[in-house]
Amino acid sequence: MYCEKLKPILEDLENKEIELAGGCVVGMVLAELNSLIKYICNLTIGKKKYENVKDEIIKIKEDADTLKNEVLQIIDEDKKIVEEILDGYKIRHEEPFKYQNVNKKAVEFCMEVTKKSLEILKLTNRISKIGNQMLSSDFKICGFYGLASVEASIVNVKTNLDSIEDEEYKLDVRLKCLKIYNEAQIIQKQILGDYMF
């Protein structure tokens, strides 16, 4: 049943005329992670064992819902950005300044997605400490995909940076990405713990 619901989205993703691309996939993954966090919350709230953390679980669920609505916007926004880049690329020789600005806009957008990915990792870390421990594999899945989303977003940042000539701007963005990535790695380790056999 659910595979049939997903098929139209996957077909759109495959369609070269629609141009959803990788950034849209990151948006989809981030939305799914927030739903998974809410699922963990729903299976924690009401359990006698977790009554003492009920208020914090409810707050995490609310934060996940807010984040989910925010990251869903990434899908449509990324599509618009890709279209602007493709249009700018066609006139890059005639209007180089405009093309530079389009790429900077794309970098800023991808940086915001990177930050959202980090927020979701932090939210996962919070729920992993106090949520229903029967769902530890779900915490870890969020940890893996959360870091992957940070990494994927940084790839998009780097791709757009390659077309920008402002070296000072590029260095600043790279340092910000490195800081986020280092923090994301630390958080993921806290979530995963000793997960290997």
C-alpha positions in Angstrom: 0.0 0.0 0.0 2.7 2.5 1.0 4.9 1.7 -2.0 2.0 2.8 -4.2 1.8 6.1 -2.4 5.5 6.7 -2.9 5.6 5.8 -6.6 4.4 9.2 -7.9 7.1 11.1 -5.9 9.8 8.7 -7.1 8.6 9.1 -10.7 8.8 12.9 -10.3 12.3 12.5 -9.0 13.3 10.4 -12.0 11.8 12.9 -14.5 14.6 15.1 -16.0 12.0 17.8 -16.9 10.9 18.4 -13.2 14.5 18.8 -11.8 13.9 17.9 -8.2 17.5 16.8 -7.8 19.5 15.9 -4.6 18.6 18.9 -2.4 14.9 17.9 -2.7 15.9 14.4 -1.5 17.6 15.9 1.5 14.4 17.8 2.3 12.4 14.5 2.0 14.8 12.7 4.3 14.8 15.4 6.9 10.9 15.5 6.9 10.9 11.7 7.4 13.4 11.9 10.3 11.2 14.4 12.1 8.2 12.1 11.6 10.3 9.2 13.0 11.2 11.3 16.0 7.5 12.1 16.5 6.8 8.3 16.3 9.3 7.7 19.1 7.6 10.4 21.1 4.2 8.9 20.6 5.5 5.5 21.8 7.0 7.1 24.9 4.1 9.4 26.0 1.7 7.5 28.2 4.2 4.9 29.3 4.4 4.7 33.1 8.2 4.2 33.0 8.7 7.5 31.2 6.1 9.6 33.1 8.8 11.7 34.8 10.0 13.0 31.3 6.6 13.4 29.8 6.8 17.2 29.5 10.2 17.1 27.8 9.0 14.4 25.4 5.9 16.6 24.5 8.3 19.5 23.9 10.5 17.3 21.6 7.5 16.2 19.7 6.4 19.9 19.2 9.9 20.8 18.1 9.9 17.9 15.6 6.6 19.0 14.2 7.8 22.6 13.7 11.0 21.3 12.1 9.1 18.9 9.8 7.0 21.8 8.5 10.1 23.9 7.9 12.1 21.2 6.1 9.2 20.3 3.9 9.6 23.8 2.3 13.2 22.7 1.3 11.8 20.5 -1.4 10.0 23.3 -3.3 12.7 25.9 -2.5 15.5 23.7 -3.7 13.7 23.2 -7.0 13.4 26.9 -7.5 17.1 27.4 -6.7 18.1 24.8 -9.2 16.0 26.5 -11.9 17.6 29.9 -11.1 21.1 28.4 -11.3 20.4 26.8 -14.7 19.0 30.1 -16.0 22.0 32.0 -14.6 24.4 29.6 -16.1 23.1 30.4 -19.6 23.9 34.1 -19.2 27.1 33.7 -17.1 29.3 35.3 -19.7 26.9 38.2 -20.5 25.9 38.8 -16.8 28.6 37.4 -14.6 27.6 39.5 -11.6 24.1 38.1 -11.7 25.4 34.5 -12.0 27.7 35.1 -9.0 24.7 36.3 -6.9 22.6 33.3 -7.9 25.3 31.0 -6.7 25.7 32.9 -3.4 21.9 32.6 -2.9 22.2 28.9 -3.5 25.1 28.6 -1.0 23.1 30.5 1.7 20.1 28.2 1.1 22.3 25.1 1.3 23.9 26.4 4.5 20.4 26.8 6.0 19.6 23.2 5.1 22.9 22.1 6.7 21.9 23.9 9.9 18.4 22.3 9.9 20.1 18.9 9.5 22.2 19.7 12.6 19.1 20.8 14.5 17.5 17.4 13.8 20.6 15.6 15.0 20.4 17.6 18.2 16.7 16.7 18.6 17.5 13.0 18.0 20.2 13.2 20.7 17.6 14.6 23.1 15.0 11.9 22.5 17.7 9.2 22.5 18.5 10.0 26.1 15.0 10.0 27.6 12.7 8.3 25.0 11.4 4.7 24.9 14.6 2.6 24.9 12.8 -0.2 23.1 13.2 2.1 20.0 17.0 2.4 20.2 17.4 1.3 16.6 15.1 4.2 15.5 17.3 6.6 17.4 20.4 5.3 15.6 18.7 5.4 12.2 18.0 9.1 12.8 21.6 9.5 13.8 22.9 7.9 10.6 20.6 9.8 8.3 21.0 13.0 10.3 24.7 13.1 9.7 24.3 12.0 6.1 22.0 15.0 5.6 24.6 17.3 7.0 27.2 15.8 4.7 24.9 15.9 1.7 24.0 19.6 2.3 27.7 20.4 2.6 28.3 18.8 -0.8 25.7 21.1 -2.2 27.3 24.1 -0.5 30.7 23.1 -2.0 29.3 22.6 -5.5 27.8 26.1 -5.5 31.0 27.6 -4.0 33.0 26.3 -6.9 31.3 28.8 -9.2 31.9 31.8 -6.9 35.0 34.0 -7.3 34.9 35.8 -3.9 37.7 33.9 -2.1 37.1 35.6 1.3 33.4 34.6 1.1 34.3 31.1 0.2 36.8 30.7 3.1 34.2 32.0 5.6 31.6 29.5 4.3 34.1 26.6 4.4 35.0 27.4 8.0 31.3 27.5 9.0 30.7 24.1 7.3 33.7 22.6 9.0 32.4 23.7 12.4 28.9 22.3 11.7 30.3 19.0 10.5 32.6 18.6 13.5 29.7 19.2 15.8 27.5 16.8 13.9 30.0 14.0 14.1 30.3 14.4 17.9 26.5 14.4 18.3 26.1 11.3 16.1 28.6 9.4 18.2 26.6 10.3 21.3 23.5 9.0 19.7 25.0 5.8 18.3 27.1 4.7 21.3 28.4 1.2 20.8 26.2 0.0 17.9 28.5 -2.6 16.3 28.3 -6.3 17.0 
